[in-house]
Every structure is written in C-alpha cells, then in structure tokens.
Amino acid sequence: MTEKQKSMTHRLVLMAMFVAVQIILSRFLSINLWNLKIGFSFIPIVLAGILLGPLSAGLVGLVADVLGATLFPIGAFFPGFSLTSFITAFGYGFFLHKNQSMKNIVAAVLFSKIVGTIFLDTLWISILYGAPFVAVLIPRLAQAAGMGVVEVLCICFMTKYVPQMKRVF
C-alpha cells in the first residue's frame, strides 16, 4: 500500500468515526423540539473541519445527516436539512482548518448560526410545516444566540488540544 493510499484510508476512517459520533450526539444525546435543537452534535463536525478541511467536513456533515435520518428518523426526511449540514460543516472547515484564532472561531460560529440555523433551517421548517417564516424565526433567534455562545466556548476549549489531536490522528 502506498503512502497516498494509507493517507486516504486514514482520512476515510476518521471521517467515518466523526460521522458515527455525530449521529450519536445528534440523534440520542440532544434535545429536539419541533423547531429547536439543543445539543453538542457540532463537536465532531468542528473537529472534522479542523483536522480534515472544508470538503471532508462537509461530507461528514452530509453523510451523518442522511444516515442519521435514514437509520434513526426524528421526522420526515427533507434534503434541505442535509444541504444545511453540508454547508455549515464546510464553513467550519473553511474557517478553522488552517487557523483556530478567536476571530476565525467567532466567524465560523456566526456563519453556522446565521446561514444554517437562522436562515436555511428556518426556511426548511417553514416549508415543511407551512408556517410563516417570521413565526418560525423568532424563537430560533434565541436558540441560535444561546447555542452560538456555547459553541464558541466549546471550540475555544477544544482548540487548546489541536496539536495533540493532530499527533494522534
């Protein structure tokens, strides 16, 4: 096996591990209400973004969403949520893969919350349930702000251990 093949195999194994952890955190260890979700399923996505880059993180988010929705459905499968998962995971990788500065952490979380949670997911919920966009948006703003703060704090804590993670993984 060549070094390139080992590297690709290693990358795929890491991606599969992040997919599995994300599904567990998202489907079993989070609080899901009809339009709100509170949990720590962002952690494996952020780690995939930091360690593997934007495209691999995006694929982890996409595959985890599709597999999670297929194996352990919470509601009806809607491809829009999978698109959101890819875009937000890609964003974490884009902002955090090369530099985990406070500015990049805040930018990654803002991107995730504004594009993913506030705009896209609210749009998908509005389409699915036929509810007015603004009526769905208002309670989601508080959730996005609260989870945004939690995410920034968690990512700041995790980035202290990135050098050790890069050695291990």
N, C-alpha and C positions, 0 to 999 in steps of 0.2 A: 504494500500500500504506500503510495507516495505521500509526501508531506502535505500536499494540497488536498488529497483525499482525506487524510486524517483531520485536517483543519475543517473541511466541510462536514465530516461526520461529527466532529466535536461541536460545531455550530448547530447542527440539526438536533443533537442530543440536548444541548442547552435550551434550544427553542422548545422542544417537546416538554422539558422539565418546567419551563416557565408557563407553557400552556396548561399543564396539569395543575400547577399551583394556582394559577389564575382562575381556573374553573372551580376548584375547591373553595377559594376565598369568595368568589362571586356568587356561586350557587348555594353554598352551605353555610358560610360564615359572614353573611351580610344581611342587613335589614332591607327588605323590599316592600314598598308600598306601591300603589298603582302608578304613581308618578314621581316617587322619590326612591333613591337607593343610597344607603349609607353602609360603607364598608371599606376594606383595605385591599380590594382587588386590583388597585392601581400599582401596588408594590412590585409584583413580578413584571408588569409592563414597563415600569420605570427601570428596573434592573436590566431587562432585555434591551431597552433603549441605550442605557449607559454602556453595557458590555458588548452589545452586538450591532448597534447602529439603527438608523431610522427604518430601513426597509425590513430588516429582520424583526424589529419591534412591531412594526405594522402588521406583519404576517402573524406574529404571535397573538396580537390583539384580535385579528380577523378569525384565525383558526380557533382560538379559545371561545370566541363568541358563537361561532357556528356550531362547534362541537358541544359547548355548554347548552345551547338552545335545543340541540337535537337530542342529547342524552338526558338532560335534566331541565325540561322546559318550565319556565315560570309563567309564560303567557304565550300568545301566538308568535310564531317566528316572523320577524319583519326584517328584510335585508337592510333597511336603513340603519338599524342599530349596529349591524356588522360593519357597515361603511363608517359609522361614527367610531367604532372600536379601532378600525384600521387607521383612520385619520388622527385620532388622539394619540395612539401608540406611536405612530410615525412622528408626531410632534415631539413627544418625549425624547425619542431618539435623535431628532434633528437638533433640539436644544441642549441635550445633556451628554451626547456620545463623546464629544471631544473636550468639553469644558463644563464642569459642575459648579460654576460660580453662583453666588446668590442671585445675581441678575438673570442668569440662564434658568435657574430653578424657578424663579418667580415667572419668567416668560413662559416656560413650559407649562406651569400650572394655569396661568392665565389663558394660554392657548387652549388647553384642555377644557377648562371650565367655560370660557366664552364660546368657542366654536362647538365643542362637543356637548356639554351639559346644557348650557343656556340656549343655544340656537338649534343645533341639529336634533338632539334628543327631544327637546320640547316640540319641535316641528313633527317628529315621528309620532309622539304621543298624541298630539293634536290631530294628526291624520288618522291614526288608528282608532281613536275614541270619538272622533267628530267633535271634540271640544274646541272652543275658541283658543287660539294661540296664546293670547294675553292671559286668559284664565288659567291656563296650564303654567305659563311662565312665572307668574307672581310667587307661588310657593317654592318654585325651583330656584329662584334667585337666592333665597336664604340658605337653601341646601348647598348651592354652589359656593357661596361665600364661606360657609362653615367648613365644608369639606376642602375648600381651597386652602384655608389656613392649616388644617390638619395635614394636607398633602405637602405643603411647603415645609412644615416642621419635620415630618417623617423623612422627606427626601434629604433635607439638610443633615439629619442624623445618619441616614444611610450612606451619604457621600463621604463621610469620615472613614468608611470601611471599603471604599472602592479599590484602593491599592491592594488590600488583602484579597478582595474578591477577584481581581484580575490575576493574581498569582494562582489562586485556587482554580478558577475557571479558565 
